[in-house]
Amino acid sequence: MRTAVLIAMVVLADSAGDVFLTRGMKQLGEISTIRPGSLLAIGRKAVLNRSFLSGLFFMAIAFFSFLVVLSWADLSLVFPAKSLVYLTSTLGAKWILKERISLQRWGGIVLVCMGVAMISLP
């Protein structure tokens, strides 16, 4: 039971991190240069962006929760279950970021979820 709860925490925190980082980067605008001075200015703006910082926070939670769950569960269970991030991140992209998701992408997500279900069966 604790493994399932922690895997759910990894999946939700990872998805929240992806959504917040995406929102933060979209707020910063397109990065079209590799000049060090410009990249430093962009980095400064990113560090002051609330969405970006929230994304980093949730990614850290996901990472450390992943380490904890790996300490007591098999990688062959945890890693496939972690792929449910594809579903939760897509839902976050649709509802929070207002992205349009094609039927082809939804079909791929359904296939991933079916694969996770098959691997997770005893």
C-alpha positions as CSV (number, residue, x, y, z in Angstrom):
1,M,0.0,0.0,0.0
2,R,2.7,2.5,0.9
3,T,4.5,1.7,-2.4
4,A,1.3,2.6,-4.4
5,V,0.9,5.8,-2.4
6,L,4.5,6.9,-2.9
7,I,4.4,6.0,-6.6
8,A,1.2,8.1,-6.9
9,M,3.1,10.9,-5.2
10,V,6.0,10.6,-7.6
11,V,3.6,10.6,-10.6
12,L,1.6,13.6,-9.4
13,A,4.6,15.7,-8.3
14,D,6.5,14.9,-11.6
15,S,3.4,16.0,-13.6
16,A,2.9,19.1,-11.5
17,G,6.6,19.9,-12.0
18,D,6.3,19.5,-15.8
19,V,3.2,21.7,-16.0
20,F,4.6,24.5,-13.8
21,L,8.0,24.4,-15.6
22,T,6.2,24.6,-19.0
23,R,4.0,27.5,-17.8
24,G,7.1,29.3,-16.4
25,M,9.1,28.9,-19.6
26,K,6.2,30.0,-21.8
27,Q,5.9,33.1,-19.6
28,L,9.6,33.8,-20.2
29,G,9.2,33.5,-23.9
30,E,11.1,31.8,-26.7
31,I,14.8,31.3,-26.1
32,S,16.4,32.1,-29.5
33,T,20.0,32.8,-28.5
34,I,23.0,31.0,-27.1
35,R,25.0,34.1,-26.2
36,P,26.2,33.7,-22.6
37,G,25.0,37.2,-21.5
38,S,21.5,36.7,-22.9
39,L,21.3,33.2,-21.4
40,L,22.4,34.6,-18.0
41,A,19.6,37.3,-18.2
42,I,17.1,34.6,-19.1
43,G,18.3,32.5,-16.2
44,R,17.9,35.4,-13.8
45,K,14.3,35.9,-15.0
46,A,13.6,32.2,-14.6
47,V,14.8,32.2,-11.0
48,L,12.4,35.0,-10.2
49,N,9.4,33.3,-12.0
50,R,6.9,31.7,-9.6
51,S,5.7,29.0,-12.0
52,F,9.3,28.0,-12.8
53,L,10.2,27.8,-9.1
54,S,7.1,25.8,-8.3
55,G,8.1,23.4,-11.1
56,L,11.5,22.9,-9.6
57,F,9.9,22.4,-6.2
58,F,7.6,19.6,-7.5
59,M,10.4,18.0,-9.5
60,A,12.5,17.8,-6.3
61,I,9.6,16.2,-4.5
62,A,9.2,13.7,-7.3
63,F,12.9,12.9,-7.4
64,F,13.4,12.3,-3.7
65,S,10.1,10.3,-3.5
66,F,11.4,8.2,-6.4
67,L,14.6,7.5,-4.4
68,V,12.6,6.5,-1.4
69,V,10.3,4.2,-3.2
70,L,13.3,2.6,-5.0
71,S,14.7,1.7,-1.6
72,W,11.9,-0.7,-0.8
73,A,10.3,-1.7,-4.2
74,D,11.6,-3.3,-7.3
75,L,12.6,-1.1,-10.2
76,S,10.7,-3.4,-12.5
77,L,7.5,-2.3,-10.8
78,V,8.3,1.4,-10.0
79,F,9.7,2.5,-13.3
80,P,6.8,1.3,-15.5
81,A,4.3,2.6,-13.0
82,K,6.1,6.0,-13.1
83,S,5.2,6.1,-16.8
84,L,1.7,7.1,-15.7
85,V,3.2,10.6,-15.8
86,Y,2.4,10.6,-19.5
87,L,-1.3,10.5,-18.6
88,T,-1.3,13.0,-15.8
89,S,1.0,15.4,-17.6
90,T,-1.2,15.3,-20.6
91,L,-4.3,16.0,-18.5
92,G,-2.5,18.9,-16.9
93,A,-1.5,20.2,-20.3
94,K,-5.1,20.0,-21.4
95,W,-6.8,21.5,-18.3
96,I,-4.2,23.9,-17.0
97,L,-2.1,25.0,-20.0
98,K,-5.2,24.7,-22.3
99,E,-3.3,22.7,-24.9
100,R,-5.2,20.8,-27.6
101,I,-4.4,17.1,-27.5
102,S,-4.9,15.1,-30.7
103,L,-6.7,11.7,-30.9
104,Q,-3.4,10.1,-31.9
105,R,-1.8,11.3,-28.7
106,W,-4.7,10.1,-26.6
107,G,-4.4,6.7,-28.3
108,G,-0.7,6.5,-27.5
109,I,-1.4,7.4,-23.8
110,V,-4.1,4.7,-23.7
111,L,-1.6,2.2,-25.0
112,V,1.0,3.3,-22.4
113,C,-1.6,2.9,-19.6
114,M,-2.6,-0.6,-20.9
115,G,1.1,-1.6,-20.9
116,V,1.6,-0.3,-17.3
117,A,-1.5,-2.3,-16.3
118,M,-0.2,-5.5,-17.9
119,I,3.3,-5.1,-16.3
120,S,1.8,-4.4,-12.9
121,L,-0.4,-7.5,-12.7
122,P,0.9,-10.2,-10.4
